[in-house]
């Protein structure tokens, strides 16, 4: 019976580490999405300009 609290602590620690990793990756993904959206808008604006020949 003495080993069960250690197992529970290990499971809670692994869960907490998973939450931290998920938080960092979601922050990183949201920063990348804004940069991609700005690049996409810029490229669409260039494509919509008429060609001067």
ChimeraX attribute file (.defattr): number of C-alpha atoms within 10 A of each C-alpha:
attribute: neighborCount
match mode: 1-to-1
recipient: residues
	/A:1	4
	/A:2	6
	/A:3	7
	/A:4	9
	/A:5	10
	/A:6	10
	/A:7	11
	/A:8	11
	/A:9	11
	/A:10	12
	/A:11	12
	/A:12	12
	/A:13	12
	/A:14	12
	/A:15	12
	/A:16	12
	/A:17	12
	/A:18	11
	/A:19	12
	/A:20	12
	/A:21	11
	/A:22	12
	/A:23	12
	/A:24	10
	/A:25	12
	/A:26	12
	/A:27	10
	/A:28	11
	/A:29	11
	/A:30	10
	/A:31	11
	/A:32	11
	/A:33	11
	/A:34	11
	/A:35	10
	/A:36	11
	/A:37	11
	/A:38	10
	/A:39	11
	/A:40	11
	/A:41	11
	/A:42	11
	/A:43	11
	/A:44	10
	/A:45	9
	/A:46	9
	/A:47	10
	/A:48	8
	/A:49	8
	/A:50	7
	/A:51	6
	/A:52	4
	/A:53	3
